[in-house]
Amino acid sequence: MVFSLTLDILKAAFSLLAYFWWLYLPILLLLAVIGVFEFHNQLRYFQGLKWVLLEMKFPKDLHRSPKAFEQVFAGLHAITIPIKWWEKIFVGKIPDWFSFELVGVSGESHFYVRTLEQFKNLVEAQVYAQYPEAEIVVASDYMDELPTYLPDHKYDLWGSELILEKEDAYPIRTYPEFEEKAVAKEDIRRIDPLASIVELMSMLEYGERIFVQFIVRPSGDEWVKKAEAVIDKIMGKKPKASKESLASKIVFGIDRAITGPGGGTETPKEERRADLSPGKQEALKAIEKSIAKIGYYTGIRFMYIAPRESYHRAHVAGILGTFKQFSTHNLNGFKMNKPTRTMTKGLFKKSREYRKKMFLFRNYATRKKPLKEFVLNIEELATIYHFPDVGVRAPLLPRVEAKKGEPPVGLPTI
């Protein structure tokens, strides 16, 4: 029955296309030409961008929660500038973004941010505002220490991009849930969410590397509207009509002109308001709290690189375990994006794995946009990327050992 109905719909679509191709074809060709022209301009625009890599070192006696880095992300959200349609098509302008990176090399841990040169002062101002005793220096790209292409005869790697298990609206477990209040109101026992991965990095042997990259760009309020649709779905409300794209309006406009109003579409019946269980009520509260904060389109990728003779696959499990602690069954969590995972099965396994590893390595080195983005708010971002507090005792974790001060005003000069 279902197969027969599907076949009838396909036959009707092909018959419409056969009779009225002269209406569809010019529009489709025009859209294709615009797409190619836009892609060419975007490539040229991207190649003209100037980047700088900054290494951030934090105070030795840091007693601050990830809330401080949440404010850093809030301040960096100011780079959001709406892109006009003509800038997108004729200039190739694309939204600006940052790459926050957590790097472990031979037992040392480093915190980097890669930003456009024009935002260098903004990044420094936001970090210094929350961490006055921090130190930020321009660094050479640590990826230059490795061959241009990996894996090779000396090094092997394993990695993947991460995505959310559920829709963006559902939040992950954030840093307030890692805090336990003691008897005194001001006494808070804090478990640092990054402690496990920093400790893992401190155990790396010579030549071993762990790279974790967070590609983030500010989002507008479109993700909030999608989250509100999820709320309506949980509550059993009728879904709101979504906006159509220009191409959709043109194509469906032709359909309506040919087939008449309605075009065979059915109006969904409004569902009765559902009786909410305690689990659904908790999910609703968490979503509403999450969308109250500004968000970032986010992509996460990680790699473990090591000489073949000292390659420890168990370190990959340690990285995945770090991200597993942010998961909850009723809300959200992270998982590997299978198409990007450097592991395959079946025919031509070795050659396919090699290509996947090579693509992942080059995408990381060029800080390319991930295959799939998702939205995290600033609280969620600060949970997975922040300066560890004094409780993290990794021996090779670089910290600022001495305080720096400005020279006195009026100091005589020669």
Residue, then its C-alpha position, 0 to 999 in steps of 0.5 A: m500500500v505504502f509502496s504503491l502510494t509512493l510510486d504514484i507520487l513519483k509518477a505524478a512528479f515526473s509527469l509534471l516535470a516532463y510537461f512543464w520542464w520549460l518553467y523549471l529549467p531556467i530557474l534551476l540553471l539560474l540558481a546553479v550559476i549563482g551558487v557557483f559564482e558565490f562559491h568562487n567568491q567565497l574561496r577567494y575571500f577565504q584565501g585573503l583572510k589573515w590569521v594569528l595564533l595566540e597562546m594563553k597562559f593562566p595564573k598558577d593560583l587560579h581560583r575561578s570557575p568556568k563562569a569567567f570564560e563564559q563571559v569571555f565567550a559572551g564578549l566575543h559574540a560581539i563580532t556578529i555582523p549581519i551579512k547583506w545578500w550582495e556581500k554574500i554573492f558578489v564579495g563571498k563574505i562568510p561569517d567570522w569565526f574562532s578556533f579554540e584549541l586544547v593541545g597536548v604534546s609530549g606531556e605538556s598542555h597548551f591553550y590556543v585561540r586562532t583568530l583573525e588579526q582584526f580581532k586580536n585586540l578584542v580577544e586579548a581584552q576579553v581574556y584579560a578582563q576575566y583573568p588580569e594575571a593571564e599571559i597571551v603571546v603570539a605563537s607559531d603554528y604547532m601544526d608546522e612541526l608535523p609533516t604536511y600529510l599524515p599518516d606516514h611511515k613514522y606517524d599514525l593517527w586516530g580521530s573524529e569530529l563530534i556531534l550532539e546525540k539529540e537536537d541542539a535545543y537539548p543542553i549538555r551537562t554544564y559546569p554548575e552541575f559539577e559543583e557541590k556546595a558545602v556547609a558554608k555558603e561561599d565554600i564550593r567544592r568544584i570538580d573541574p570538567l577538564a581535569s581528566i583530559v589535562e591529566l591524560m595529556s600530562m601522561l603522553e610520552y615523547g612524540e605523542r600528541i592530543f589535539v582538540q579543536f573547537i570551531v565556533r562562530p556566533s549565532g543569531d536567534e534562529w536556533v532559539k526558534k528551532a528550540e521553541a519548536v522542540i518545546d512545542k513538540i514536547m508539549g504536544k502543540k501544533p508546529k508553527a509554519s517555517k519560513e521557505s527559502l527563495a528557491s522553495k518559494i519559486v518552485f512551490g509557486i509554480d506548483r501551485a500555479i499548475t496544480g491549483p491551491g492546496g497542491g495535494t498537501e494536507t494540513p496537519k491536525e492539531e494535537r491535544r496538549a500532552d500530560l507532561s511527565p516529570g522527565k518532560q518537565e525537567a527537559l522543558k526547564a533545561i531547554e528554556k534555561s539554555i535558550a536564555k543565553i546566547g549561542y555559537y555554532t560549534g564544531i568539535r574535532f579531535m586527533y591522537i597522533a603518535p609515532r607508530e612504535s609508541y602508539h597507544r590506542a587507549h588514549v582515544a578512549g580517554i578523550l572520548g571519556t572526557f566528553k562522555q562526562f557531559s552526557t545525560h540520558n534525558l538531555n544531550g551528549f556528544k558522540m562521534n560523527k561516523p562519516t568523519r571517524t577514522m575507522t572503516k569496515g568492509l572492502f578496501k578498508k586500509s585505503r579508505e581509512y588512510r583517506k579518512k585520516m588524511f582528510l581529518f588531519r588536513n581539515y584540522a591543520t587548515r581549521k576547516k569548517p566541520l562537516k556538521e555544526f551544532v549550537l552550544n550556548i556560552e555556558e556549555l562552551a565554557t564547560i568544555y573549554h576554559f582555564p583549569d583551576v588550581g585543583v588541576r595539578a598536572p605537572l607540565l601544565p604551563r602557568v604564569e609563574a610571576k605577576k607582571g605590572e605596568p611601569p610607574v607613571g612619570l618614570p624618566t626616560i633617556 
